[in-house]
Amino acid sequence: MDADVTDSAGTPADPDLPAGDTPQGRSQGRSQEEPGATDPKEEPEPGAVPENDAPQDSGDEGEAGTGEDSEGGGGDGGQHGSDGKSAVGAQTWADHPKDGSASRRKRPWLRWAALGASFLVMISAGAGWWLYKKLDGNITTDTSAAAELKVYEKERPTPVVMDAQNILLIGSDSRSGDNREYGRDDGGSQRSDTTILLHLAADRKSATAVSLPRDLMVEVSKCRTGDDKETREQFTQFNSAFELGGTACTIRTVERLTGIRIDHHMVVDFNGFKDMVDAVDGVEICLKEPIDDKDARLELPAGRQTLNGEEALGYVRARKTLGDGSDTERMERQQKFLGALVNKMQSNGVLLNPTRLYPVLDAATKSLTTDPGLDSLRDLYDLVRSMRDVPTDQVQFLTVPRQPYRQNPNRDELVEPDASELFKQLREDKPVAVVPADELKEKGEEKEKGKAQDEKPDDAGSDSESPTPTPTYSGSSAADDLCEQ
């Protein structure tokens, strides 16, 4: 009879076992002939709490289930340990319905929460992989240029500073495909509308972008054409190299001109530039006078304003209605705008924010053709990451020292020895400085006065004791405000 009392009012059933089952080793005191029979003296009154089963605070150890008059304590293995708790860890009968049902409610929810979290992780990982593959697939790889350059490897310059990077950025003026709205399509032929030699210092504390005028008269190397013919070496304007032999020919011409080894190249068309400006929500400029240029499809009022992609493209390409109409002045305008674009990306945290960086990368990669060394998203990300800590005042833009060509004022030629000095500084990864043109003029006048003073006998030998000054050129930086020019 004692065993019957214990099974009825003592140890609760294991909540993880099906109803009616009891663990092995416990006394099964109910009579098979009288199922459900219980001792009347152990049946609790409705609403009453058994004397020794009053709810206990979970933090008070050694008090639950310690009544000395509990009957049948040994009938189902219910001996108590030294701390007063049941040896089998069972709670009192009064607590059992509440705790057992809570356990049944909580465990399925925990399983569902874990399942849901796993599902979200899988979805996020899948979406991230899809975005990565999409951006990676946007990039076009230029394998032909790499093969062509390999043929002429012996003629190419040797790198001087291994950790420095020299990247040739080529803006194509092709009017084929999506670009036909910007001019006449002459069968898909193209010339380099804008060419910039970007030098990244080995310590990644500065970046110098040097524009090469498209009308600069240079020696264009012999190059292999698309139909596998070889052009002759010739003295002509710089941008014809791209038309004659494509990217490889342009690279070899730049290397011959500067003595600088080109590590990578990128070719960007009009739409890529336009979409990048839109991706950063426009770039702010200031205009001293209104613009109405039908050829550039541009009409803007004077004053401070933010240009969208289409307007920005017209602004950097306009020539006839802005300034003196020269290509040199247009290059200066392009440099200042690119500086403002870099400043916008850094000041708004675009480079550090994946959500904002994705549209920029998507726009850039869609119209980007690169060498195999930069043809993956990881390669481009590593390049951008290495540049994101460069101070904006150390992102410098300038045009190679040039002047009107003596035999044709509509063409350009290098100013020597200034140009050779610039190329030497970049080749050896040494610093250069840029200042506005009027400030450079003042410095030039001061330099001339200094030379006159140095010619006096009293000052003989003073030059040898002074440090070599950093070469300074006319240009701008990304930190410059276009409205304060």
C-alpha positions in Angstrom: 0.0 0.0 0.0 2.9 2.3 0.7 4.1 1.8 -2.8 0.7 2.8 -4.2 0.8 6.1 -2.2 4.2 6.9 -3.5 3.3 6.4 -7.2 0.2 8.5 -6.9 1.3 11.5 -4.9 5.1 11.2 -4.9 7.5 11.3 -7.9 6.1 12.8 -11.1 6.4 11.1 -14.4 9.3 11.9 -16.6 8.1 14.8 -18.8 10.0 13.4 -21.8 8.3 10.0 -21.6 4.9 9.3 -23.1 2.0 9.4 -20.8 1.5 6.3 -18.8 5.1 5.1 -19.1 7.3 4.9 -16.0 11.1 4.5 -16.0 12.5 1.0 -15.3 13.3 0.4 -11.7 10.3 2.3 -10.2 7.6 0.5 -8.3 4.4 0.2 -10.2 1.9 0.2 -7.4 -1.4 0.5 -9.2 -3.3 -2.8 -9.4 -3.8 -4.1 -12.9 -7.1 -5.3 -11.8 -8.2 -1.9 -10.5 -6.6 0.7 -12.8 -6.4 4.2 -11.4 -7.1 3.2 -7.8 -5.6 5.4 -5.2 -5.5 5.6 -1.4 -8.3 7.9 -0.3 -6.1 9.4 2.5 -3.6 10.6 -0.1 -6.1 12.2 -2.5 -5.6 16.0 -2.2 -8.6 18.2 -1.6 -9.6 20.5 -4.4 -7.6 23.7 -4.3 -5.5 22.5 -1.4 -1.7 22.3 -1.4 -0.1 19.4 0.3 1.6 20.4 3.6 5.1 19.4 2.5 4.7 20.4 -1.1 4.4 24.2 -0.8 6.1 26.1 -3.6 9.7 26.8 -2.8 12.0 29.5 -4.1 14.4 28.0 -6.6 17.3 29.8 -5.0 16.7 28.2 -1.5 18.6 25.0 -1.7 18.0 22.1 0.7 14.3 22.9 1.5 12.2 21.3 -1.2 10.7 17.9 -0.4 12.2 17.5 3.1 9.1 16.7 5.1 9.9 13.9 7.6 6.4 12.4 7.6 6.3 11.8 3.8 5.0 8.3 3.3 6.5 5.8 0.8 9.7 7.7 0.5 11.6 4.6 -0.3 9.0 3.0 -2.5 10.2 4.5 -5.8 13.8 5.1 -5.1 12.9 8.5 -3.6 15.7 8.7 -1.0 17.0 12.2 -0.4 20.6 13.4 -0.7 22.4 15.4 1.9 21.1 18.6 0.5 17.6 17.6 0.9 16.8 17.1 -2.8 15.5 14.0 -4.3 18.2 11.6 -5.5 16.5 11.4 -8.8 16.1 15.2 -9.1 12.2 15.0 -9.0 10.2 18.0 -7.9 7.2 17.8 -5.6 3.8 16.8 -6.8 2.4 20.3 -6.5 5.1 21.8 -8.7 5.0 19.1 -11.3 2.0 20.2 -13.5 3.4 23.7 -13.9 7.0 22.8 -14.6 6.3 19.8 -16.8 3.9 21.7 -19.1 6.4 24.7 -19.3 9.1 22.3 -20.4 6.8 20.8 -23.1 6.0 24.4 -24.3 9.5 25.8 -24.3 11.4 23.0 -26.0 9.6 23.0 -29.4 10.0 26.8 -29.5 13.7 26.5 -28.9 13.9 24.0 -31.7 12.0 26.3 -34.1 14.1 29.3 -33.1 17.3 27.4 -33.9 15.9 26.1 -37.2 14.8 29.7 -38.1 18.2 31.1 -37.2 19.9 28.4 -39.3 17.6 29.2 -42.2 18.4 33.0 -42.0 22.1 32.2 -42.0 21.8 30.1 -45.1 19.7 32.7 -46.9 22.2 35.5 -46.0 25.2 33.4 -47.1 23.4 32.5 -50.3 22.5 36.1 -51.0 26.1 37.2 -50.2 27.5 34.6 -52.6 25.0 35.6 -55.3 26.0 39.3 -55.0 29.7 38.4 -55.0 29.3 36.3 -58.2 27.2 39.0 -59.9 29.8 41.7 -59.3 32.6 39.3 -60.1 30.9 38.4 -63.4 30.5 42.0 -64.4 34.2 42.5 -65.0 35.6 41.9 -68.5 39.1 40.4 -68.6 41.5 41.7 -71.2 43.6 38.6 -71.9 44.8 39.8 -75.4 46.7 42.8 -73.9 48.4 40.5 -71.4 49.5 38.2 -74.2 50.7 41.1 -76.4 52.7 42.6 -73.6 54.3 39.2 -72.9 55.7 39.2 -76.5 57.5 42.5 -75.9 58.5 41.8 -72.3 62.2 42.4 -73.0 61.5 45.9 -74.1 59.5 46.9 -71.0 60.9 48.8 -68.1 62.0 46.9 -64.9 60.0 47.8 -61.7 62.1 49.9 -59.3 60.0 49.8 -56.2 58.2 46.5 -55.9 55.4 47.5 -53.4 54.4 50.6 -55.4 51.6 50.2 -58.0 51.3 52.0 -61.3 47.8 51.6 -62.9 46.9 53.0 -66.3 43.3 54.2 -66.4 41.9 54.6 -69.9 38.6 56.3 -70.7 37.3 55.0 -74.0 35.5 57.4 -76.4 33.9 54.6 -78.4 30.4 55.5 -79.7 29.3 51.9 -80.3 26.7 50.1 -78.2 25.2 52.1 -75.3 27.6 55.0 -76.1 26.2 55.8 -79.5 24.0 58.5 -78.0 27.1 60.5 -77.3 28.2 60.8 -80.9 28.6 59.2 -84.3 29.5 55.5 -84.3 32.3 55.1 -86.9 32.2 51.3 -87.0 33.3 50.7 -83.4 36.7 52.3 -83.7 37.8 54.2 -80.6 40.5 56.4 -79.2 41.5 57.0 -75.6 39.5 60.1 -74.6 41.2 60.3 -71.2 44.3 58.5 -70.0 45.6 58.8 -66.4 48.7 57.2 -64.9 47.8 56.4 -61.3 50.8 55.9 -59.0 50.1 54.4 -55.6 53.0 54.9 -53.1 54.4 51.7 -51.6 53.4 52.9 -48.1 49.9 53.7 -49.4 50.1 57.2 -47.9 49.7 59.0 -51.2 48.2 58.6 -54.6 49.2 60.6 -57.7 47.1 60.7 -60.8 48.9 62.2 -63.9 46.8 63.0 -67.0 48.4 62.4 -70.3 47.0 64.8 -73.0 45.4 62.9 -75.9 46.9 65.4 -78.3 50.5 65.0 -76.9 53.0 64.2 -79.7 54.9 61.0 -78.8 56.7 58.1 -80.3 54.1 55.3 -80.7 55.7 51.8 -80.6 55.1 49.3 -83.3 52.0 47.3 -82.2 50.0 44.3 -83.3 46.5 45.1 -84.5 43.3 43.1 -84.1 43.8 41.3 -87.4 47.3 40.2 -86.3 49.1 42.8 -88.4 52.0 44.9 -87.0 51.9 48.7 -87.3 55.1 50.7 -87.8 56.7 52.8 -85.2 55.6 56.4 -85.7 55.6 59.9 -84.2 52.0 60.9 -83.8 49.5 62.1 -81.2 49.2 59.9 -78.1 45.5 58.8 -78.3 46.0 57.2 -81.7 47.9 54.3 -80.0 44.7 53.0 -78.6 43.1 53.0 -82.0 46.0 51.4 -83.7 46.8 48.6 -81.3 44.4 48.8 -78.4 45.3 48.7 -74.7 48.7 46.9 -75.1 49.9 49.5 -77.6 48.8 52.4 -75.2 50.6 50.7 -72.3 53.8 50.3 -74.3 53.7 53.9 -75.5 53.3 55.1 -71.9 56.1 52.9 -70.7 58.4 54.2 -73.5 57.5 57.8 -72.7 57.9 57.6 -68.9 60.2 54.7 -68.2 57.6 53.5 -65.6 56.5 49.9 -65.6 52.7 49.6 -65.8 51.5 47.0 -63.4 47.7 47.0 -64.2 45.3 48.7 -66.5 41.6 49.5 -66.5 39.4 50.7 -69.4 36.2 52.5 -68.5 33.5 53.7 -70.9 31.1 56.6 -70.5 28.3 54.7 -68.9 30.5 53.4 -66.1 31.5 56.9 -65.1 27.9 58.1 -65.2 26.6 55.2 -63.1 29.3 55.7 -60.5 28.3 59.3 -60.0 24.6 58.3 -59.6 25.6 55.5 -57.1 27.1 58.1 -54.7 24.0 60.4 -55.1 25.7 63.0 -57.2 28.8 65.2 -56.9 28.7 68.9 -55.9 30.4 71.5 -58.0 30.3 75.3 -58.4 30.0 77.2 -61.6 31.1 80.8 -62.0 28.9 81.1 -65.2 26.0 79.2 -66.6 26.6 76.4 -69.2 24.6 75.8 -72.3 26.5 73.2 -74.4 24.4 71.5 -77.0 27.2 69.1 -78.0 27.7 68.0 -74.4 23.9 68.0 -73.9 24.5 70.1 -70.8 22.5 73.1 -69.5 23.3 74.3 -66.0 22.9 77.5 -64.1 25.7 79.3 -62.3 26.4 78.6 -58.6 26.7 75.6 -56.3 24.9 72.5 -57.4 25.0 68.7 -57.3 25.4 67.0 -60.7 23.8 63.6 -61.4 25.6 61.0 -63.6 24.3 62.4 -67.0 25.2 66.0 -66.1 28.6 65.0 -64.7 29.4 63.2 -67.9 28.5 66.3 -69.9 30.5 68.5 -67.6 33.8 66.6 -67.8 33.5 66.1 -71.6 32.4 69.7 -72.5 35.1 71.6 -74.3 33.8 74.3 -76.7 31.7 76.3 -74.3 33.9 76.2 -71.2 37.0 78.3 -70.7 39.3 78.6 -73.7 38.1 75.4 -75.2 41.5 73.7 -74.9 41.9 70.0 -74.0 44.3 71.1 -71.3 41.6 73.0 -69.5 39.2 70.2 -69.9 41.7 67.8 -68.3 42.0 70.1 -65.3 38.2 70.1 -64.9 38.2 66.3 -65.1 40.9 66.1 -62.4 39.0 68.4 -60.0 35.8 66.5 -60.6 37.5 63.1 -59.9 38.9 64.6 -56.8 35.4 65.7 -55.7 34.1 62.2 -56.4 36.9 60.6 -54.3 36.1 63.1 -51.5 32.4 62.2 -51.7 33.1 58.5 -51.4 35.4 58.9 -48.4 33.5 61.6 -46.5 30.2 59.6 -46.8 31.8 56.4 -45.6 31.1 54.6 -48.9 34.3 52.7 -48.9 33.6 51.4 -45.3 29.9 50.7 -45.8 29.1 47.5 -47.8 25.5 48.6 -48.3 26.6 51.8 -50.0 29.7 50.4 -51.6 27.8 47.7 -53.5 26.0 50.1 -56.0 29.4 51.8 -56.7 31.1 48.5 -57.4 28.2 47.3 -59.5 28.3 50.5 -61.6 32.1 50.3 -61.9 32.4 46.6 -62.7 29.6 46.7 -65.4 31.7 48.8 -67.7 35.2 47.8 -66.6 37.8 45.9 -68.6 40.9 45.0 -66.7 44.0 42.9 -67.0 43.9 39.4 -65.4 45.5 40.7 -62.2 42.5 42.9 -61.4 39.7 41.0 -63.0 38.1 39.7 -59.8 36.0 41.4 -57.1 38.6 40.4 -54.5 41.4 42.0 -56.4 39.4 45.2 -56.8 38.4 45.2 -53.1 42.0 44.7 -52.0 43.0 47.7 -54.2 40.2 49.9 -52.8 41.0 48.8 -49.3 44.6 49.8 -49.7 43.6 53.3 -50.8 40.8 54.0 -48.4 43.2 55.3 -45.7 45.0 57.7 -48.0 44.3 61.3 -46.8 42.3 63.3 -49.3 44.9 66.0 -49.4 47.4 63.3 -50.5 45.2 62.2 -53.5 46.8 64.5 -56.0 45.9 65.3 -59.6 48.1 66.9 -62.2 48.8 67.1 -66.0 52.2 66.1 -67.3 54.1 69.4 -68.0 53.2 70.3 -71.5 53.1 73.2 -73.9 51.8 73.8 -77.5 53.7 71.8 -80.1 56.1 74.0 -82.0 54.9 72.8 -85.4 51.2 72.7 -84.6 49.7 74.7 -81.8 46.7 72.4 -81.8 48.9 69.6 -80.5 51.0 69.3 -77.3 54.6 68.5 -76.4 56.4 67.8 -73.1 58.1 70.6 -71.2 61.6 69.4 -70.3 63.3 68.8 -67.9 60.1 69.2 -65.8 58.4 66.1 -67.4 61.4 63.9 -67.0 61.8 65.0 -63.4 58.2 64.0 -62.7 58.5 60.6 -64.3 61.7 60.0 -62.3 60.0 60.8 -59.0 57.1 58.4 -59.7 59.4 55.7 -61.0 61.5 55.8 -57.8 58.4 56.3 -55.6 59.4 59.7 -54.4 57.0 62.4 -53.4 55.7 65.2 -55.6 53.6 68.2 -54.6 50.8 70.0 -56.4 49.5 73.6 -56.0 47.1 75.8 -57.9 48.5 77.3 -61.1 48.7 80.9 -59.8 50.5 79.8 -56.6 53.0 77.8 -58.7 53.6 81.0 -60.8 54.5 82.9 -57.6 56.8 80.1 -56.5 58.5 80.2 -59.8 59.1 83.9 -59.5 60.6 83.4 -56.0 62.8 80.7 -57.3 64.2 83.0 -60.0 64.9 85.6 -57.3 66.7 82.9 -55.2 68.9 82.0 -58.1 69.9 85.6 -58.6 70.9 85.7 -54.9 72.8 82.4 -55.1 75.0 83.8 -57.9 76.5 86.3 -55.4 80.0 85.3 -54.2 78.9 85.6 -50.5 76.3 82.9 -51.0 78.5 80.4 -52.8 78.0 76.9 -51.6 74.7 77.6 -49.7 72.7 75.3 -52.1 74.7 72.2 -51.2 73.7 72.6 -47.5 69.9 72.9 -48.1 67.7 69.8 -48.6 66.5 68.9 -52.0 63.0 70.4 -52.3 60.0 68.3 -53.4 59.2 68.9 -57.0 56.0 71.0 -57.3 53.5 71.0 -60.2 50.3 72.7 -61.1 47.4 70.6 -59.9 44.8 69.9 -57.3 43.9 67.4 -54.5 40.8 65.6 -53.5 40.6 67.8 -50.4 40.0 70.9 -52.6 36.6 72.5 -52.6 35.5 73.2 -56.1 33.5 76.2 -54.9 36.6 77.8 -53.4 38.7 77.7 -56.6 
